[in-house]
């Protein structure tokens, strides 16, 4: 009886001892932020973050939300031959690539040619279209907003501009 109770207690401890907590996630996030800042003085880091802050551009009287980030195409996450252009229509962003791939799969099933790009942090953006002009991007955004089979959370869709442009 004592042996069974001891085994039960050990099993219960092992199930609760390795749980991931919000505190663990927060600590890992803070370490990643600190690592991201290494080698960059605070003023430069503040300027980088200010440049990445969302802004709006005017397109024939409509306001389009724009995010500027340094991004690359994520390998094995859509069209590996995808070309990042000046106006990329983003429909979602995630911290984990499997979440971005899941969204990509749902949108591809609806007939869109979707790919994923990533930042160095990493943040993974799901891109519905890469456009050369602001007008093309606006047309894609309007099409996505009119498509009732796709539900997007605010602030998406928006334009993702690579910082190299």
C-alpha positions as a LaTeX table, in Angstrom:
\begin{tabular}{lrrr}
\hline
Residue & $x$ (\AA) & $y$ (\AA) & $z$ (\AA) \\
\hline
Unk1 & 0.00 & 0.00 & 0.00 \\
Unk2 & 2.81 & 2.39 & 0.94 \\
Unk3 & 4.61 & 1.52 & $-2.28$ \\
Unk4 & 1.50 & 2.34 & $-4.37$ \\
Unk5 & 1.03 & 5.63 & $-2.54$ \\
Unk6 & 4.70 & 6.52 & $-3.10$ \\
Unk7 & 4.43 & 5.75 & $-6.84$ \\
Unk8 & 1.25 & 7.81 & $-7.09$ \\
Unk9 & 2.94 & 10.78 & $-5.36$ \\
Unk10 & 5.97 & 10.58 & $-7.67$ \\
Unk11 & 3.71 & 10.42 & $-10.73$ \\
Unk12 & 1.73 & 13.45 & $-9.55$ \\
Unk13 & 4.90 & 15.46 & $-8.95$ \\
Unk14 & 6.33 & 14.55 & $-12.35$ \\
Unk15 & 3.16 & 15.71 & $-14.11$ \\
Unk16 & 3.20 & 19.14 & $-12.50$ \\
Unk17 & 6.94 & 19.76 & $-12.26$ \\
Unk18 & 7.58 & 20.37 & $-15.97$ \\
Unk19 & 4.61 & 22.56 & $-16.79$ \\
Unk20 & 5.31 & 25.59 & $-18.92$ \\
Unk21 & 4.06 & 28.72 & $-17.24$ \\
Unk22 & 3.43 & 32.26 & $-18.33$ \\
Unk23 & 6.39 & 33.26 & $-16.16$ \\
Unk24 & 8.65 & 30.92 & $-18.14$ \\
Unk25 & 7.42 & 32.38 & $-21.41$ \\
Unk26 & 7.91 & 35.92 & $-20.09$ \\
Unk27 & 11.47 & 35.15 & $-18.93$ \\
Unk28 & 12.35 & 33.65 & $-22.32$ \\
Unk29 & 10.81 & 36.66 & $-24.08$ \\
Unk30 & 12.79 & 39.10 & $-21.92$ \\
Unk31 & 16.00 & 37.19 & $-22.62$ \\
Unk32 & 15.28 & 37.32 & $-26.35$ \\
Unk33 & 14.66 & 41.07 & $-26.18$ \\
Unk34 & 17.92 & 41.58 & $-24.32$ \\
Unk35 & 19.77 & 39.43 & $-26.86$ \\
Unk36 & 18.14 & 41.46 & $-29.64$ \\
Unk37 & 19.49 & 44.66 & $-28.10$ \\
Unk38 & 23.06 & 43.39 & $-27.61$ \\
Unk39 & 25.61 & 45.44 & $-29.48$ \\
Unk40 & 23.15 & 48.29 & $-30.13$ \\
Unk41 & 23.03 & 51.41 & $-28.02$ \\
Unk42 & 19.65 & 52.46 & $-26.62$ \\
Unk43 & 19.24 & 55.46 & $-28.97$ \\
Unk44 & 19.82 & 53.35 & $-32.06$ \\
Unk45 & 17.47 & 50.64 & $-30.76$ \\
Unk46 & 14.76 & 53.25 & $-30.10$ \\
Unk47 & 15.14 & 54.58 & $-33.67$ \\
Unk48 & 14.82 & 51.05 & $-35.09$ \\
Unk49 & 11.65 & 50.40 & $-33.07$ \\
Unk50 & 10.24 & 53.80 & $-34.08$ \\
Unk51 & 10.78 & 52.94 & $-37.76$ \\
Unk52 & 8.97 & 49.62 & $-37.24$ \\
Unk53 & 5.94 & 51.32 & $-35.66$ \\
Unk54 & 2.82 & 51.10 & $-37.83$ \\
Unk55 & 1.90 & 54.16 & $-39.88$ \\
Unk56 & $-0.74$ & 54.99 & $-42.45$ \\
Unk57 & $-0.45$ & 56.02 & $-46.08$ \\
Unk58 & $-3.14$ & 57.67 & $-48.16$ \\
Unk59 & $-4.41$ & 55.73 & $-51.16$ \\
Unk60 & $-7.09$ & 57.60 & $-53.11$ \\
Unk61 & $-8.66$ & 58.90 & $-49.91$ \\
Unk62 & $-8.39$ & 55.58 & $-48.05$ \\
Unk63 & $-5.92$ & 55.06 & $-45.23$ \\
Unk64 & $-3.82$ & 51.92 & $-45.50$ \\
Unk65 & $-1.91$ & 50.65 & $-42.45$ \\
Unk66 & 1.79 & 50.03 & $-43.16$ \\
Unk67 & 4.36 & 48.12 & $-41.11$ \\
Unk68 & 8.05 & 48.40 & $-42.00$ \\
Unk69 & 10.27 & 45.45 & $-41.06$ \\
Unk70 & 13.43 & 43.75 & $-42.24$ \\
Unk71 & 12.11 & 40.41 & $-43.56$ \\
Unk72 & 13.17 & 37.34 & $-45.52$ \\
Unk73 & 11.07 & 34.58 & $-47.09$ \\
Unk74 & 10.66 & 31.64 & $-44.69$ \\
Unk75 & 11.91 & 28.41 & $-46.26$ \\
Unk76 & 9.43 & 25.54 & $-46.66$ \\
Unk77 & 6.51 & 27.79 & $-45.73$ \\
Unk78 & 4.79 & 28.45 & $-48.98$ \\
Unk79 & 6.19 & 29.63 & $-52.24$ \\
Unk80 & 9.96 & 29.29 & $-51.77$ \\
Unk81 & 10.40 & 31.27 & $-54.98$ \\
Unk82 & 8.29 & 34.10 & $-53.62$ \\
Unk83 & 9.69 & 37.54 & $-54.13$ \\
Unk84 & 9.26 & 40.14 & $-51.46$ \\
Unk85 & 8.14 & 43.35 & $-53.07$ \\
Unk86 & 7.65 & 46.90 & $-51.88$ \\
Unk87 & 3.97 & 46.35 & $-50.94$ \\
Unk88 & 3.28 & 42.96 & $-49.34$ \\
Unk89 & $-0.27$ & 42.36 & $-48.12$ \\
Unk90 & 0.04 & 40.82 & $-44.64$ \\
Unk91 & $-2.95$ & 38.97 & $-43.24$ \\
Unk92 & $-1.51$ & 37.85 & $-39.91$ \\
Unk93 & 1.58 & 37.70 & $-37.72$ \\
Unk94 & 2.78 & 35.07 & $-35.29$ \\
Unk95 & 5.69 & 34.36 & $-32.94$ \\
Unk96 & 5.72 & 30.67 & $-33.87$ \\
Unk97 & 6.11 & 29.40 & $-37.41$ \\
Unk98 & 3.67 & 26.50 & $-36.99$ \\
Unk99 & 0.86 & 29.00 & $-36.27$ \\
Unk100 & 1.76 & 30.96 & $-39.41$ \\
Unk101 & 1.84 & 27.73 & $-41.43$ \\
Unk102 & $-1.58$ & 26.75 & $-40.08$ \\
Unk103 & $-3.06$ & 30.10 & $-41.19$ \\
Unk104 & $-1.32$ & 29.79 & $-44.54$ \\
Unk105 & $-2.91$ & 26.36 & $-45.05$ \\
Unk106 & $-6.40$ & 27.67 & $-44.30$ \\
Unk107 & $-6.00$ & 30.59 & $-46.73$ \\
Unk108 & $-4.45$ & 28.48 & $-49.51$ \\
Unk109 & $-7.49$ & 26.20 & $-49.26$ \\
Unk110 & $-9.59$ & 29.27 & $-50.16$ \\
Unk111 & $-7.65$ & 29.78 & $-53.41$ \\
Unk112 & $-4.99$ & 32.31 & $-52.43$ \\
Unk113 & $-1.26$ & 31.91 & $-53.18$ \\
Unk114 & 0.15 & 32.63 & $-49.73$ \\
Unk115 & 3.70 & 32.60 & $-48.36$ \\
Unk116 & 5.41 & 33.43 & $-45.07$ \\
Unk117 & 8.16 & 35.91 & $-44.31$ \\
Unk118 & 10.07 & 36.31 & $-41.07$ \\
Unk119 & 11.96 & 38.93 & $-39.09$ \\
Unk120 & 15.07 & 38.35 & $-37.00$ \\
Unk121 & 13.13 & 38.39 & $-33.69$ \\
Unk122 & 11.42 & 36.11 & $-35.14$ \\
Unk123 & 7.98 & 37.27 & $-36.10$ \\
Unk124 & 6.32 & 35.37 & $-38.93$ \\
Unk125 & 4.03 & 37.32 & $-41.27$ \\
Unk126 & 1.55 & 35.52 & $-43.52$ \\
Unk127 & 1.56 & 37.29 & $-46.90$ \\
Unk128 & $-1.42$ & 37.02 & $-49.26$ \\
Unk129 & 0.20 & 38.94 & $-52.13$ \\
Unk130 & 3.42 & 40.72 & $-53.04$ \\
Unk131 & 2.74 & 43.84 & $-55.11$ \\
Unk132 & 4.83 & 46.40 & $-56.94$ \\
Unk133 & 2.37 & 49.25 & $-56.51$ \\
Unk134 & 0.26 & 50.67 & $-53.74$ \\
Unk135 & $-2.83$ & 50.40 & $-55.97$ \\
Unk136 & $-2.31$ & 46.65 & $-56.47$ \\
Unk137 & $-1.96$ & 46.17 & $-52.71$ \\
Unk138 & $-5.13$ & 48.19 & $-52.10$ \\
Unk139 & $-7.05$ & 45.97 & $-54.56$ \\
Unk140 & $-5.89$ & 42.81 & $-52.75$ \\
Unk141 & $-6.84$ & 44.30 & $-49.37$ \\
Unk142 & $-10.31$ & 45.18 & $-50.66$ \\
Unk143 & $-10.71$ & 41.67 & $-52.11$ \\
Unk144 & $-9.70$ & 40.08 & $-48.79$ \\
Unk145 & $-12.06$ & 42.32 & $-46.84$ \\
Unk146 & $-14.92$ & 41.42 & $-49.19$ \\
Unk147 & $-14.22$ & 37.67 & $-48.96$ \\
Unk148 & $-16.58$ & 36.50 & $-46.20$ \\
Unk149 & $-14.92$ & 33.07 & $-46.09$ \\
Unk150 & $-11.80$ & 34.65 & $-44.57$ \\
Unk151 & $-11.90$ & 36.10 & $-41.07$ \\
Unk152 & $-8.97$ & 38.36 & $-40.21$ \\
Unk153 & $-8.26$ & 40.04 & $-36.91$ \\
Unk154 & $-7.59$ & 43.75 & $-36.60$ \\
Unk155 & $-5.24$ & 45.28 & $-37.77$ \\
Unk156 & $-5.05$ & 42.89 & $-40.72$ \\
Unk157 & $-4.98$ & 43.02 & $-43.66$ \\
Unk158 & $-2.26$ & 45.65 & $-43.92$ \\
Unk159 & 0.83 & 46.40 & $-45.97$ \\
Unk160 & 4.22 & 45.06 & $-44.91$ \\
Unk161 & 7.06 & 47.04 & $-46.43$ \\
Unk162 & 10.55 & 45.59 & $-46.24$ \\
Unk163 & 12.96 & 48.06 & $-44.69$ \\
Unk164 & 15.34 & 47.68 & $-47.63$ \\
Unk165 & 12.98 & 49.73 & $-49.85$ \\
\hline
\end{tabular}
